[in-house]
Amino acid sequence: MAFSLTVANPDTLPEDGGREIRIEGSFELENRYEIHIGAGGSPADPACHSGKVGQGTIIYPLTGGILRGYTPMITPGGPYTITVVNQDTAEEHQLVGELTVTERQFWTSVYDLRRILPRFYRTGPRSIGSEATPLGTLGLIEALTGLFGEEQSDAGGFRMTRLAAAVTQGDTIWPVASTLGWPDEGQISVDGVPYTYTAKGLTALYGIEHIASGATVAGAITDHRDDSTVMDLSHQYSGLDLLRRAFLVNYAEGGDLSVLARNLGVNRPPIFSDDDQFRAVIKAVAYNPRGTVYGIELALEALLGAGNYQVYENLIQYPNTVFIRVDTSVFLEESAAGRAYLNAMAWDALGGGQDTLVLPEIPLAIGGVILKGLDELFDFRDDKPSAVTYAYWPGETPAGAYNYTGSESEDTQVIVSAGSHTEFTSLGTGTIDYLMPDVQGARITPGSYVEVSFLATIPTGSATPHATNLAQFSLGIYDGAYTINVGLDNTDGMGLYATVGGGHLDAANAYVPAVDEYHEYAIKKFGTDRVEFWVDGKLYQTQPYSAFTAVTASHQVVFGIRAIPVPVGLKLKYKQLGMMIQTTPDYWNARGAAGAVATANPTRFDDTGGLLAAGDVGKYLTISGSTVASGVNNGHWLISSYVSPGVVDLAGPTRTDAATVTTGPDTVTVENWEEFTYPDDIGKTIVISGSSLGNDGSYTITALIEAGTGTDYSTYNTPVTGAKTHIARVSGAPPFTPEPNLEYRLDPAFQTEAGLAWQLSDASSFVADTLTLRNALWANGLAMEIHYSNVYSGQLLEDGNVENTVGAGPTYEYWPFYLADPLGLVAAYVDDLTAAGVIPEYERL
């Protein structure tokens, strides 16, 4: 299939090569191309490099519309012709007179780098005066120092060119080698003399001026020889230049200008989206001759523009008043808006059948419900753990964090040394431990990230710990599935263990503490991936989550002397315990782990629990965990119809901007570069609609193509599971006719499989202020965090206007109603300019 060329970008480059050039047009993604640049307009001209190791000059399209290469060294001149050759079909096309090549430029940072290297290194010229013309072959060190030095110029330094001919005194037009990338007007230096120029061409500077005796004089102050260095002093190139300009009102932009204004006492309301207008306001307000009518007029001129205000006084009746009349229509305009929500947050303890929450107000929409996280440091220097309290959520009355669950007496065996620590002393007959249950904070699930750290020691005078009981000085995390433990014995020290009574999981990397030395011990649980043990900020042990085999239904954290045998007189000192718990699942959604699909009904899903209902049509359902046919059953689907309790039919959401392209008769490219996932989407059905050229239909995805290389992901020796792309090859298609902006959707093509994980969005419900979760949790009393909205807001979604219509009631389409206070905006600035005792009064024109 033929390819075509449109334009080259950029159209001007320097001679020294290695510069990116993009050829725009229409290309076949899997074909190989070469780009040639030269006067001959043929494949004999110098070829661009691909920029990829091992590919040389062979270039694969970056996309179906862009071919990217890197230029060779080319003699200055042109415009040159660009020739593109398809190496697979021998087809070639030209962009005639497309590229101009200038002499290279020079950077002080290159010579600074070369001068610090030993003299015997072949670095190339160490000053601009040593540079040869024309450019010759580069040595390796010369090329590398040039590359690194030019990159350093992005941070700081100066760029330079050379005079292309001698300049005599009074000349206002100077020929130079190149001004590529220079500002249209700026400052330069030649032979130590500063000049300014007012315009430029590609190889010339115009309007040269200098300063003499305080006056501006046109032309050169003296003669300058050919090849003299011309240094750009405009300070608009390097990172340091841009940083400096960000501190100047005349040059700062966007956020930099807003910060600069705040430093000068001028705030920027949203009405001033235009930098130039706000720049004028800053000057009028920050540098204003305060207390004068002239100063007020300067500010109003900047705020409103000429003719949009009046200022007058009545010194007989109102001697201390300045009257300001404002045309408020300057600030008022139609608003473009779409529906969005303002987010509010509330907390409540789970009730009912472990599925009910009550908000402090009636919501319009629910954004999500999660287990409230925990991030607290509990101090045991003045209180026993059972006496420590904290607020379970913001605004809640503080309540207890830990319960004493030991069998020995807390009163006699747990002693607080005020301001120092809490000490446990064992009688050897039972346990001394504390437990935080889920309803008091330890809301931990298998998927939670948990970090628990404690500052503790075994003091002088303590009995020697038992040799085989890791639970005698330990901490356990219970997540409803497994128990994660860390503890100490007298054989190997402190480390992770799986079960009470079991040994170390990694005795070789256990930590042996010294008596009377406080250490911070920490367990970090990364969901169901791994568990880490840290001491004083250093990682000692890592174990897979599956190594902890003690099964539990509890959700809690427990620490202390947790099991016997324990030696009589074993002492432990604790100063503090910190806990961080983050659990991400959104319980406003519904989820399950026993979904089933069948090849006989390739779009039908059964949750096998009767949970999905008729009201779920139109909601999104995500399926994961598929292992059949490389994950073909995974996906994000829309429930299209309800069949029976728990059974629904699924389809993909319809999207716009698909395009059948010229890469082949069976290839589809879409706008979203991460639309397709390899290998999950192999075998799915893509449905194309809206075609006027016969491209509509349902097609099976047979291959996914890597953007940039055109390589089929399945051909890689190393698996690329999870790779994203926007190019798919399909079967069952007629030869596509090139056509953009088509609608498409991905439909499932299920193959028989059971035990699939699934999640339904927006599955739960609310009536008035009461929320009911679709999936009940394990206990009442769990602190839950609810994100919701009771206010519709306006948000700009696309170009256009929307009217906030008033209905009966009154009610409004959008909340809040659009309000404006243009006089207040003017007053906020002008009040700051008036002298003491002068009262500004505002009226509308």
Residue pairs with C-beta under 8 A, 6 or more apart in sequence:
1 28
1 662
1 663
1 664
1 665
2 91
2 662
3 25
3 26
3 27
3 28
3 31
3 84
3 86
3 91
3 93
3 662
4 25
4 26
4 93
5 23
5 24
5 25
5 82
5 84
5 93
5 94
5 95
6 24
6 25
6 26
7 23
7 24
7 95
7 98
8 21
8 22
8 23
8 24
8 82
8 95
8 98
8 99
9 21
9 22
9 24
10 21
11 79
11 98
11 99
11 100
12 99
12 100
12 101
12 102
12 180
12 202
13 19
13 21
13 71
13 74
13 99
13 100
13 101
13 102
13 180
14 101
14 102
14 103
14 104
14 105
14 178
14 180
15 73
15 74
15 75
15 76
15 101
15 102
15 103
15 104
15 134
15 135
16 73
16 104
16 135
16 146
17 70
17 71
17 72
17 73
17 74
18 49
18 70
18 71
18 147
19 70
19 71
20 51
20 68
20 69
20 70
21 35
21 48
21 68
21 69
21 70
21 71
21 99
22 62
22 66
22 67
22 68
23 35
23 66
23 67
23 68
23 69
23 82
23 84
23 95
24 65
24 66
24 67
25 65
25 67
25 84
25 93
26 64
26 65
26 661
26 662
26 738
27 33
27 61
27 64
27 65
27 66
27 67
27 662
27 663
28 61
28 86
28 662
28 663
28 664
28 710
29 60
29 61
29 63
29 64
29 663
29 667
29 705
29 707
29 710
29 727
30 60
30 663
30 664
30 705
30 710
30 711
31 60
31 61
31 86
31 87
31 88
31 89
31 710
32 58
32 59
32 60
32 86
32 87
32 88
33 58
33 59
33 60
33 61
33 67
33 84
33 85
33 86
33 87
34 43
34 47
34 48
34 57
34 58
34 59
34 84
34 85
34 87
35 47
35 48
35 57
35 59
35 67
35 69
35 82
35 83
35 84
36 42
36 43
36 44
36 45
36 46
36 47
36 48
36 82
36 83
36 84
36 85
37 45
37 46
37 48
37 71
37 72
37 74
37 80
37 81
37 82
37 83
37 99
38 44
38 45
38 46
38 74
38 80
38 81
38 83
39 45
39 77
39 78
39 80
39 81
40 81
41 81
41 83
41 94
41 96
42 83
43 83
43 85
43 92
45 80
45 81
45 83
46 72
46 73
46 74
47 57
47 72
48 57
48 59
48 69
48 70
48 71
48 72
49 56
49 57
49 69
49 70
49 72
50 56
50 57
50 58
50 59
50 60
50 69
50 70
51 68
51 69
51 70
58 87
59 67
59 68
59 69
60 708
60 709
60 710
60 711
61 67
61 708
61 710
62 68
62 707
62 708
63 669
63 707
63 708
64 661
64 662
64 663
64 669
64 727
67 84
73 135
74 80
74 101
75 101
75 134
76 101
76 102
76 103
76 134
77 100
77 101
78 97
78 99
78 100
78 101
79 97
79 98
79 99
79 100
80 97
80 98
80 99
80 100
80 101
81 94
81 95
81 96
81 97
81 98
82 94
82 95
82 98
82 99
83 92
83 93
83 94
84 92
84 93
84 94
84 95
85 91
85 92
86 92
100 202
102 177
102 178
102 180
102 202
102 203
103 133
103 161
103 162
103 177
103 178
104 135
104 177
104 178
105 159
105 160
105 161
105 177
105 178
105 180
105 181
106 128
106 131
106 159
106 160
106 161
106 162
106 229
107 149
107 150
107 152
107 153
107 157
107 158
107 159
107 160
108 153
108 157
108 158
108 159
108 160
108 231
109 149
109 150
109 152
109 153
109 156
109 157
110 145
110 146
110 149
110 150
110 153
111 125
111 126
111 127
111 128
111 149
112 149
112 152
112 157
113 145
113 148
113 149
113 152
114 123
114 124
114 125
114 126
114 145
114 149
115 126
117 123
117 141
117 145
121 141
122 139
122 141
122 142
123 141
123 142
123 145
124 138
124 139
124 141
124 142
124 145
124 146
125 131
125 132
128 160
128 162
128 229
129 229
133 227
138 146
153 159
153 237
153 238
154 238
154 239
155 238
155 239
155 240
156 238
156 239
156 240
156 241
157 238
158 231
158 232
158 233
158 237
158 238
159 181
159 182
159 231
159 232
159 237
160 229
160 230
160 231
160 232
161 176
161 177
161 178
161 179
161 229
161 230
161 232
162 176
162 177
162 227
162 228
162 229
162 230
163 174
163 175
163 176
163 177
163 190
163 224
163 225
163 226
163 227
163 228
163 230
164 175
164 176
164 177
164 203
164 226
165 175
165 226
166 223
166 224
166 225
166 226
167 174
167 190
167 220
167 223
167 224
167 228
168 220
168 223
169 219
169 220
169 221
169 222
169 223
170 218
170 219
170 220
171 208
171 219
171 220
172 206
172 207
172 208
172 209
172 218
172 219
173 204
173 205
173 206
173 208
174 197
174 204
174 205
174 208
174 220
174 230
175 203
175 204
176 203
176 204
176 205
176 230
177 203
178 202
178 203
179 200
179 201
179 202
179 203
179 204
179 205
180 202
181 237
182 200
182 232
182 234
183 234
183 236
184 199
184 200
185 196
185 197
185 198
185 199
185 200
185 207
186 196
186 197
186 232
186 233
186 234
186 236
187 194
187 195
187 196
187 197
187 232
187 233
187 234
187 235
188 194
188 195
188 196
188 197
188 205
188 230
188 231
188 232
188 233
188 234
189 195
189 230
189 231
189 233
190 220
190 224
190 228
190 229
190 230
190 231
191 222
191 224
191 228
191 229
193 210
193 221
193 222
194 210
194 211
194 233
195 208
195 209
195 210
195 220
196 207
196 208
196 209
196 210
197 205
197 206
197 207
197 208
197 209
198 206
198 207
198 209
199 205
199 206
199 207
200 206
205 230
207 218
208 218
208 219
208 220
209 216
209 217
209 218
209 219
210 216
210 217
210 219
210 220
210 221
211 217
212 221
234 241
235 241
235 244
235 245
236 242
236 245
245 251
245 252
246 252
246 253
246 256
246 260
247 256
247 260
248 260
249 257
249 260
249 264
249 279
249 282
249 283
250 279
252 260
253 275
254 275
257 268
257 275
257 278
257 279
257 282
258 268
258 278
260 282
261 267
261 268
261 278
261 282
261 286
262 268
264 282
264 286
265 285
265 286
265 832
266 281
266 282
266 285
266 286
266 829
267 828
268 278
269 825
269 828
271 331
271 825
272 278
272 281
277 302
280 301
280 302
281 299
281 302
281 303
281 829
283 302
284 298
284 299
284 301
284 302
284 303
285 299
285 302
285 829
285 832
285 833
288 295
288 298
288 299
288 833
289 295
289 298
290 832
290 833
290 834
290 835
291 833
291 834
291 835
291 838
293 311
293 313
293 322
295 833
296 311
296 322
296 324
296 830
296 833
296 834
296 840
297 311
299 829
299 830
299 833
300 308
300 309
300 311
300 324
300 326
300 826
300 830
303 825
303 826
303 829
304 326
304 327
304 330
304 826
305 330
308 326
308 327
308 330
308 845
309 324
309 325
309 326
309 327
309 845
310 324
310 325
310 845
311 322
311 323
311 324
311 325
312 322
312 323
312 325
313 321
313 322
313 323
314 321
314 323
320 837
320 838
320 839
321 838
321 839
321 840
321 841
322 834
322 838
322 839
322 840
322 841
323 840
323 841
323 843
324 826
324 830
324 840
324 841
324 842
324 843
325 842
325 843
325 844
325 845
326 822
326 823
326 826
326 842
326 843
326 844
326 845
327 844
327 845
328 822
328 823
328 844
328 845
330 822
331 820
331 822
331 825
332 820
332 822
334 801
335 794
335 801
335 802
335 804
335 818
336 796
336 798
336 799
336 800
336 801
336 802
337 794
337 795
337 796
337 797
337 802
337 804
337 814
338 794
338 795
338 796
338 797
338 798
338 802
339 792
339 795
339 814
340 792
340 793
340 794
340 795
341 364
341 365
341 367
341 789
341 791
341 792
341 793
342 789
342 791
342 793
343 367
343 787
343 788
343 789
344 363
344 787
344 788
344 789
344 790
344 791
345 785
345 786
345 787
345 788
346 359
346 360
346 785
346 786
346 788
347 372
347 392
347 393
347 394
347 396
347 783
347 784
347 785
347 786
348 357
348 358
348 359
348 783
348 784
348 786
349 392
349 439
349 780
349 781
349 782
349 783
349 784
350 356
350 357
350 777
350 779
350 780
350 781
350 782
350 783
350 784
351 357
351 358
351 780
351 781
352 772
352 780
353 776
354 776
354 777
354 778
354 779
354 780
354 782
355 772
355 773
355 774
355 775
355 776
355 777
356 770
356 771
356 772
356 773
357 369
357 770
357 771
357 773
357 784
357 786
358 769
358 770
358 771
359 766
359 769
359 770
359 771
359 786
359 788
360 769
361 769
361 790
362 768
362 769
362 790
363 766
363 769
363 788
363 789
363 790
364 788
364 789
364 790
364 791
364 792
365 788
365 789
366 588
366 762
366 764
366 766
366 771
366 786
366 787
366 788
367 588
367 787
367 788
367 789
368 586
368 588
368 786
368 787
369 586
369 587
369 588
369 764
369 771
369 773
369 784
369 785
369 786
369 787
370 583
370 584
370 585
370 586
370 587
370 784
370 785
371 443
371 445
371 583
371 585
371 587
371 782
371 783
371 784
371 785
372 392
372 393
372 443
372 783
372 784
372 785
373 580
373 581
373 582
373 583
373 785
374 441
374 442
374 443
374 579
374 580
374 581
375 579
375 580
375 581
376 390
376 401
376 441
376 578
376 579
377 576
377 577
377 578
378 385
378 388
378 390
378 401
378 402
378 576
378 577
378 578
378 579
379 388
379 575
379 576
380 388
380 416
380 421
380 422
380 574
380 575
380 576
380 577
381 416
381 417
381 418
381 419
381 420
381 421
381 422
381 575
381 576
382 416
382 418
382 419
383 416
383 422
384 404
384 410
384 414
384 416
384 422
385 401
385 402
385 404
385 422
385 434
385 574
385 577
386 400
386 402
386 403
386 404
386 410
386 434
387 400
388 400
388 401
388 402
389 398
389 399
389 400
389 401
390 398
390 399
390 401
390 441
391 397
391 398
391 399
392 399
392 440
392 441
392 783
393 783
393 785
399 440
400 440
401 436
401 440
401 441
402 434
402 435
402 436
402 440
403 434
403 435
403 436
403 437
403 440
404 410
404 414
404 433
404 434
405 431
405 433
405 434
405 435
405 558
406 413
406 430
406 431
406 432
406 433
406 434
406 560
406 561
407 429
407 430
407 431
408 426
408 427
408 429
408 430
408 431
408 432
410 432
413 424
413 425
413 426
413 427
413 432
414 422
414 423
414 424
414 432
415 422
415 423
415 425
416 422
416 423
417 423
420 575
421 573
421 574
421 575
422 573
422 574
422 575
423 459
423 571
423 572
423 573
423 574
424 432
424 560
424 561
424 571
424 572
424 573
424 574
425 432
425 569
425 570
425 571
426 432
426 463
426 472
426 561
426 566
426 567
426 568
426 569
426 570
426 571
427 568
428 564
428 565
428 566
428 567
428 568
428 569
428 570
429 564
430 564
431 560
431 561
431 562
431 563
431 564
431 566
432 560
432 561
433 558
433 559
433 560
433 561
433 562
434 558
434 559
434 560
435 556
435 557
435 558
436 442
436 556
436 557
436 558
436 579
437 554
437 555
437 556
438 444
438 554
438 555
438 556
438 778
438 779
438 781
438 782
439 779
439 780
439 781
439 782
439 783
441 579
441 581
441 783
442 477
442 478
442 555
442 556
442 557
442 579
442 581
443 555
443 581
443 583
443 782
443 783
444 450
444 477
444 478
444 479
444 480
444 555
444 556
444 557
444 581
444 583
445 479
445 480
445 555
445 583
445 585
446 479
446 480
446 481
446 482
446 527
446 528
446 545
447 527
447 528
447 583
447 584
447 585
448 479
448 525
448 527
448 581
448 582
448 583
449 524
449 525
449 526
449 527
449 580
449 581
449 582
449 583
450 477
450 479
450 484
450 523
450 524
450 525
450 579
450 580
450 581
450 582
451 522
451 523
451 524
451 525
451 578
451 579
451 580
452 475
452 477
452 522
452 523
452 557
452 577
452 578
452 579
452 580
453 520
453 521
453 522
453 523
453 534
453 577
453 578
454 475
454 520
454 521
454 522
454 559
454 574
454 576
454 577
454 578
455 518
455 519
455 520
455 574
455 575
455 576
455 577
456 473
456 518
456 519
456 521
456 572
456 573
456 574
456 575
457 513
457 515
457 516
457 517
457 518
457 519
457 572
457 573
458 465
458 473
458 488
458 513
458 515
458 516
458 570
458 571
458 572
458 573
459 515
459 516
459 571
459 573
460 515
460 516
461 569
461 571
462 515
462 569
462 570
462 571
462 572
463 567
463 568
463 569
463 570
463 571
464 490
464 567
465 472
465 473
465 488
465 489
465 490
465 567
465 570
466 472
466 489
466 490
466 565
466 566
466 567
466 570
467 489
467 490
467 491
468 489
468 491
468 503
469 489
469 501
469 563
469 564
469 565
469 566
470 485
470 487
470 488
470 489
470 495
470 497
470 500
470 502
470 503
470 504
471 485
471 487
471 500
471 501
471 561
471 562
471 563
472 487
472 488
472 489
472 561
472 562
472 563
472 564
472 565
472 566
472 570
473 487
473 488
473 494
473 561
473 570
473 572
474 485
474 486
474 487
474 488
474 497
474 559
474 560
474 562
475 485
475 486
475 487
475 521
475 523
475 557
475 558
475 559
476 483
476 484
476 485
476 557
476 558
476 559
476 562
477 483
477 484
477 485
477 523
477 525
477 557
478 484
478 552
478 554
478 555
478 556
478 557
478 558
479 525
479 552
479 555
480 552
480 553
480 554
480 555
480 778
481 551
481 552
482 545
482 548
482 549
482 550
482 551
482 552
483 498
483 499
483 548
483 550
483 551
483 552
484 496
484 523
484 525
484 531
484 548
485 496
485 497
485 498
485 499
485 500
485 548
485 550
486 494
486 495
486 496
486 497
486 521
486 523
486 533
487 494
487 495
487 497
487 562
488 494
488 513
489 504
491 507
492 504
492 507
492 510
492 512
493 510
493 511
493 512
493 513
494 510
494 511
494 512
494 513
494 521
494 533
494 535
495 504
495 505
495 506
495 507
495 509
495 510
495 511
495 533
495 540
495 541
496 504
496 505
496 506
496 523
496 531
496 533
496 541
496 543
496 547
497 503
497 504
497 505
498 505
498 547
498 548
498 549
498 550
499 549
499 550
500 550
500 562
500 563
501 563
504 510
505 541
505 543
505 547
506 541
506 543
509 540
509 541
510 540
510 541
511 519
511 521
511 533
511 535
511 540
513 519
518 573
518 575
519 535
519 536
520 534
520 535
520 536
520 537
521 533
521 534
521 535
522 533
522 534
522 535
523 531
523 532
523 533
523 534
524 531
524 532
524 534
525 531
525 545
526 532
526 545
527 545
528 545
529 544
529 545
530 542
530 543
530 544
530 545
531 542
531 543
531 544
531 545
531 547
531 548
532 539
532 541
532 542
533 539
533 540
533 541
533 542
534 540
553 778
555 778
555 779
557 579
559 577
560 572
561 570
561 572
585 591
587 764
587 773
587 775
587 777
587 784
588 762
588 763
588 764
588 773
589 759
589 760
589 761
589 762
589 763
589 764
589 774
590 611
590 612
590 759
590 760
590 763
590 764
590 774
590 775
591 757
591 758
591 759
591 760
591 775
592 607
592 608
592 609
592 611
592 757
592 758
593 625
593 755
593 756
593 757
593 758
594 607
594 608
594 609
594 754
594 755
594 756
595 605
595 606
595 607
595 608
595 623
595 754
595 755
595 756
595 757
595 758
596 605
596 606
596 608
596 753
596 754
596 755
596 756
597 604
597 605
597 606
597 623
597 633
597 748
597 750
597 751
597 752
597 753
597 756
598 604
598 750
598 752
599 750
599 751
599 752
600 752
601 750
602 685
602 748
602 749
602 750
602 751
603 640
603 649
603 650
603 651
603 747
603 748
603 750
604 643
604 647
604 648
604 649
604 650
604 750
605 612
605 621
605 623
605 637
605 647
605 648
605 649
605 650
605 750
605 758
606 646
606 647
607 646
607 647
607 758
608 646
608 754
609 646
610 645
610 646
611 645
611 646
611 760
611 774
611 775
612 621
612 639
612 642
612 645
612 646
612 647
612 648
612 760
613 642
613 645
614 642
616 639
616 642
616 648
616 760
616 763
617 639
617 640
617 641
617 642
617 648
618 638
618 639
619 638
619 639
619 760
619 761
619 762
619 763
620 636
620 637
620 638
620 639
620 653
620 760
620 761
620 762
621 636
621 637
621 638
621 639
621 648
621 650
621 758
621 759
621 760
621 761
622 635
622 636
622 637
622 758
622 759
622 761
623 633
623 634
623 635
623 637
623 756
623 757
623 758
624 634
624 756
624 757
624 758
624 759
625 634
625 755
625 756
625 757
626 632
626 633
626 634
626 680
626 753
626 756
627 753
628 751
628 752
628 753
629 682
629 683
629 751
630 679
630 680
630 682
631 679
631 680
632 679
632 680
632 681
632 682
632 683
632 684
632 749
632 750
632 751
633 748
633 750
633 751
633 753
633 756
634 677
634 680
635 652
635 680
635 681
635 684
635 746
635 748
636 652
637 650
637 651
637 652
637 748
638 650
638 651
638 652
638 653
639 648
639 649
639 650
639 760
640 648
640 649
640 650
640 651
641 648
641 649
642 648
643 649
650 747
650 748
651 745
651 747
651 748
652 687
652 745
652 746
652 747
652 748
653 745
654 689
654 743
654 744
654 745
655 670
655 672
655 675
655 743
655 744
655 745
656 671
656 741
656 742
656 743
657 670
657 671
657 672
657 740
657 741
657 742
658 668
658 669
658 670
658 671
658 688
658 741
658 742
658 743
658 744
659 668
659 669
659 670
659 671
659 738
659 739
659 740
659 741
659 742
660 667
660 668
660 669
660 688
660 695
660 736
660 737
660 738
660 739
660 742
661 667
661 668
661 669
661 736
661 738
662 738
663 669
663 710
663 727
664 729
665 733
665 734
665 735
665 736
666 729
666 730
666 731
666 733
666 735
666 736
667 705
667 727
667 728
667 729
667 730
667 736
668 686
668 688
668 699
668 727
668 728
668 729
668 730
668 736
668 744
669 726
669 727
669 728
670 676
670 726
670 728
670 744
671 726
672 726
673 707
673 724
673 725
673 726
674 724
674 725
674 726
675 724
675 725
675 726
675 746
676 701
676 704
676 724
676 725
676 726
676 727
676 728
677 722
677 723
677 724
678 704
678 713
678 714
678 720
678 721
678 722
678 723
678 724
678 725
679 704
679 713
679 714
679 721
681 701
681 704
681 728
681 746
682 701
682 702
682 703
682 704
682 714
683 700
683 701
683 749
683 751
684 700
684 701
684 746
684 747
684 748
684 749
685 698
685 699
685 700
685 701
685 746
685 747
685 748
685 749
686 698
686 699
686 700
686 701
686 728
686 730
686 744
686 745
686 746
686 747
687 697
687 698
687 699
687 744
687 745
687 746
687 747
688 695
688 696
688 697
688 698
688 699
688 742
688 743
688 744
689 696
689 742
689 743
689 744
690 696
690 741
690 742
690 743
691 739
691 742
692 739
693 737
693 739
694 734
694 737
695 734
695 736
695 737
695 739
695 742
697 732
697 733
697 734
698 732
698 747
699 730
699 731
699 732
699 733
700 730
700 731
700 732
700 749
701 728
701 729
701 730
702 729
702 730
702 731
703 712
703 713
703 714
703 728
703 729
704 712
704 713
704 714
704 723
704 725
704 727
704 728
704 729
705 711
705 712
705 713
705 725
705 727
705 728
705 729
706 712
706 713
706 723
706 725
706 727
707 725
707 726
707 727
712 729
713 720
713 723
713 725
760 774
763 774
763 775
764 771
764 772
764 773
764 774
765 771
765 772
765 774
766 772
771 786
791 815
791 816
792 812
792 813
792 814
792 815
793 814
793 815
793 816
794 802
794 814
794 818
802 813
802 814
803 813
804 812
804 813
804 814
804 817
804 818
805 812
805 813
806 812
807 813
823 842
823 844
826 842
827 840
827 842
830 840
831 840
834 840
